């Protein structure tokens, strides 16, 4: 039986770091997705600075909808 994939529109809401990383890198292992996603955020000085201003720190585990909006504005929608 063939698996049916349904593409849903991206919703800008609060996400855990893990969830958001997996949305951007769905075919990577969870740990790999997290490492790559974190490096994308930190490789963009403007984005990283704006995220820090919005309250993101090294121990942040969840992004607010506003922080997710910032990420999407720099990286585009996941998918």
Number of C-alpha atoms within 10 A of each C-alpha: 3 4 5 6 6 6 7 7 9 10 11 14 12 16 17 14 18 15 17 20 22 21 15 18 18 14 10 13 10 14 12 14 22 20 11 14 19 14 11 16 17 13 11 13 11 12 18 19 13 15 20 13 11 14 11 17 11 6 6 10 11 16 21 16 14 14 22 21 18 17 20 13 11 13 14 11 16 14 12
